Amino acid sequence: MTSPEIKLIAVDLDGTLLREDHTTLSEANREALTQAAARGVEIVVATGRSISAVAPQVLELPFLRYFITCNGSMTTDREGHILRAAPLPLPIAEELLTHLSGMGGFPIQLYADQKMYLSRADWENRDALHLPPFHLKALFSSQESIVDSLWERMHRPGSHLEKINLPYLLPQQKAAIKAWLSQRFGDAVRAVSTMESNLELTDREASKGAALQALCGMLALPMAQVMALGDADNDIGMLQAAGIGVAMGNAYPETQAAARWVTRSNEEDGVACAIERFLP
């Protein structure tokens, strides 16, 4: 079967476009994206990160015009205009924070207004809480991300509450939280993992798949002409929505099962390999 002409590529960052250090954009991947953009293909970043945490090597790519961030909670253009928002409602965010804080024993991060926040208490206890190096690096680079109270930060007037992230959970903690979320909120809160040990909580309308479909609607592009690439379960929706869903060689088994094609791993320039395969 002949593949449709690709007009837009949506690409995840961690575990997909970037190396395992969460920072390095390989020359092969950079060149493949550059060549695709030169042919008129729209390149869209679709990430669990906030825009403030997107790797500088990615942000400096001149052809990027649109960013899907915080797992689809926010879609913005290069100038920072909000094109679509699906924030956590404040009452739900309050209940989540109250319950999770009461459980104790793991760090909690709040993503609001395209920035990541951690309480000062969790920051000072970061070694015992096993904060991942990637998050530590992001927090070191922005001291305003360390706040006395996540509750107070949550209640700043006019804030978009994009995501609550639990970056390091033991298996039993993760299972207990998922069971409580299902019982208390049903499908009103979306819970996905981008790493084996984490859990990311957003509004039900916040998904990469929904955000990508909305953006393509704005651009009058049929989904059949979209290629999406990802590795984790927060990518499954956009892989299924796209005409060509590509999972990385290092992707979760369920992500690979949802894809049309599996490329090489992020350490082997899998993004470049897929672009060469479908944009010959």
C-alpha positions in Angstrom: 0.0 0.0 0.0 1.3 3.4 -0.9 1.7 5.8 2.0 0.1 9.3 1.8 2.3 12.3 1.4 3.5 13.4 4.8 2.7 17.1 5.6 3.4 17.2 9.3 5.7 15.3 11.7 4.9 15.3 15.4 7.9 14.1 17.5 8.3 13.3 21.2 11.5 14.4 22.9 12.6 12.1 25.8 13.2 8.6 24.6 12.5 9.6 21.0 14.3 12.6 19.5 16.8 13.0 22.2 19.5 10.6 23.4 19.3 8.9 26.8 20.9 12.0 28.5 17.6 13.8 27.7 19.7 16.7 26.2 21.5 15.6 23.0 20.0 16.0 19.6 22.1 14.0 17.2 23.3 15.4 14.0 21.5 12.7 12.0 18.1 13.6 13.6 18.8 17.3 13.2 19.6 16.9 9.6 16.6 14.7 8.9 14.2 17.2 10.5 15.9 20.1 8.6 15.5 18.3 5.3 11.9 17.5 5.9 11.1 21.1 6.9 12.9 22.3 3.7 10.4 20.2 1.8 7.5 22.0 3.4 6.8 19.5 6.2 5.5 21.0 9.4 7.6 19.8 12.4 5.8 19.8 15.7 7.3 19.0 19.1 4.9 16.9 21.3 6.3 16.4 24.7 5.5 15.9 28.4 7.8 18.7 29.2 6.8 22.3 29.7 8.1 24.7 27.0 10.6 26.2 29.5 12.2 22.7 29.8 12.5 21.9 26.1 16.2 21.3 25.3 18.0 24.4 23.9 19.2 22.3 20.9 15.6 21.7 20.0 14.3 25.2 20.7 16.9 26.7 18.4 15.6 24.8 15.4 14.4 27.7 13.3 11.6 25.9 11.5 9.6 24.9 14.7 6.4 26.9 14.8 4.2 24.8 17.2 4.7 23.0 20.5 2.4 20.5 22.2 3.6 20.4 25.8 2.7 18.9 29.2 1.2 15.8 27.5 -1.2 17.9 25.5 -2.3 20.2 28.2 -1.0 23.2 26.2 -0.4 23.9 22.6 1.4 27.2 21.8 3.1 28.8 18.8 6.7 30.0 18.8 5.6 33.5 20.0 4.0 31.9 23.1 0.4 32.4 22.0 -1.9 29.7 23.5 -3.7 27.8 20.7 -5.3 25.2 22.9 -5.4 24.6 26.6 -6.8 21.7 28.7 -5.8 22.5 32.3 -6.6 20.6 35.4 -9.7 22.2 37.0 -8.7 23.8 40.3 -11.0 21.7 42.5 -9.6 18.5 41.1 -6.0 19.8 41.4 -6.7 20.7 45.0 -8.0 17.2 45.8 -5.1 15.5 44.0 -2.5 17.6 45.9 -4.2 17.0 49.2 -4.5 13.3 48.8 -1.0 12.8 47.4 0.7 15.0 50.0 -1.1 13.0 52.7 0.4 9.7 51.4 3.9 11.1 51.7 7.2 9.4 50.8 7.5 10.7 47.2 8.1 14.0 45.5 5.3 16.0 43.8 5.9 18.4 41.0 3.3 20.9 39.7 3.4 22.1 36.2 1.7 25.5 35.8 2.0 28.3 33.2 4.6 26.3 31.3 7.0 25.9 34.3 7.8 23.1 36.7 7.6 23.6 40.5 8.7 21.6 43.5 8.2 22.4 47.1 11.2 23.5 49.2 10.6 20.6 51.6 10.9 18.1 48.7 13.9 19.9 47.3 15.8 19.8 50.6 14.9 16.1 50.9 15.8 15.3 47.2 18.4 12.6 47.8 16.0 10.5 50.0 13.2 11.0 47.5 15.3 9.8 44.5 14.5 12.8 42.2 15.7 11.8 38.7 18.9 13.6 37.4 16.9 15.2 34.5 14.5 16.9 36.9 17.3 18.0 39.2 19.1 19.6 36.3 16.0 21.5 35.3 15.4 22.7 38.9 19.0 23.7 39.3 18.7 26.0 36.3 15.7 27.8 37.6 15.6 28.6 41.4 12.1 30.2 41.0 10.9 26.6 40.4 11.4 25.8 44.1 8.5 27.3 46.1 7.6 27.3 49.7 4.1 25.8 49.0 2.7 24.0 45.9 -0.7 24.9 47.3 0.0 28.6 47.2 1.5 28.3 43.7 -1.5 26.5 42.5 -3.8 29.3 43.6 -2.0 32.2 41.8 -4.8 34.0 40.0 -5.1 33.2 36.3 -2.8 30.2 36.4 -3.1 27.3 33.9 -2.5 24.1 35.9 -1.1 21.8 33.3 0.0 18.7 35.1 0.9 17.1 38.4 3.9 14.8 38.0 5.1 12.2 40.4 8.6 11.6 39.2 9.7 8.7 41.4 7.3 6.1 42.8 7.8 2.6 44.1 5.7 0.0 42.3 3.3 -0.4 45.2 2.9 3.4 45.5 2.1 3.7 41.7 -0.4 0.9 41.9 -2.2 2.4 44.9 -2.4 5.8 43.3 -3.7 4.5 40.0 -6.4 2.5 41.9 -7.5 5.6 43.9 -7.6 7.8 40.8 -9.8 5.3 39.0 -12.1 4.9 41.9 -12.3 8.6 42.7 -12.2 10.3 39.3 -13.0 7.7 36.7 -11.8 9.0 33.4 -11.8 12.7 34.5 -8.1 12.5 35.3 -5.7 11.0 32.8 -2.7 9.1 34.3 0.2 8.2 32.1 3.8 7.2 32.5 6.8 8.4 30.6 9.3 6.4 32.7 8.9 3.2 34.6 8.8 4.9 37.9 6.7 8.0 37.2 3.0 9.0 36.9 1.8 12.2 35.2 -1.7 13.4 36.0 -3.7 15.7 33.6 -7.2 16.6 32.7 -9.0 14.0 30.5 -8.9 16.4 27.5 -5.1 16.7 27.9 -3.5 14.2 25.6 -1.0 14.4 22.8 -3.5 12.7 20.4 -6.3 15.2 21.1 -3.9 18.2 20.9 -2.4 16.9 17.6 -5.8 16.4 16.1 -6.9 19.9 17.2 -3.7 21.5 15.7 -4.1 19.7 12.4 -7.7 20.9 12.3 -6.5 24.5 12.7 -3.9 23.9 9.9 -6.5 22.1 7.7 -4.3 19.1 7.5 -5.8 15.6 7.3 -4.5 13.2 9.9 -3.7 10.7 7.1 -0.9 13.1 6.2 0.6 13.1 9.7 3.5 11.0 11.0 3.9 10.8 14.8 6.9 9.3 16.7 7.1 8.3 20.3 8.2 5.8 22.9 5.9 5.8 26.0 2.3 5.4 26.9 1.6 9.1 26.7 2.5 8.8 23.0 0.0 6.1 22.2 -2.9 8.4 21.5 -1.0 10.4 18.9 0.5 7.3 17.3 -3.0 6.0 16.8 -4.4 9.3 15.6 -1.7 9.9 13.0 -1.8 8.3 9.5 1.6 6.9 10.3 2.4 6.1 13.9 6.0 5.2 14.5 7.3 3.7 17.8 10.9 3.7 18.7 12.9 0.6 19.1 13.2 1.4 22.8 9.5 2.0 23.2 7.2 0.3 25.7 5.7 -2.9 24.2 2.2 -1.4 24.3 3.4 1.6 22.4 5.0 -0.5 19.8 1.8 -2.5 19.5 -0.1 0.7 18.8 2.2 1.8 16.0 2.1 1.1 12.3 5.9 0.8 12.2 8.8 0.4 14.7 12.0 2.2 14.0 15.4 2.0 15.6 16.0 3.3 19.1 16.6 6.8 20.2 20.3 6.0 20.6 20.4 4.8 17.0 18.8 7.8 15.3 15.4 6.2 15.0 13.7 9.5 14.1 16.1 10.0 11.2 15.5 6.4 10.1 11.7 6.8 10.1 11.9 10.1 8.2 14.1 8.4 5.5 11.6 5.5 5.4 8.4 7.5 4.9 9.8 10.7 3.2 12.1 9.1 0.6 
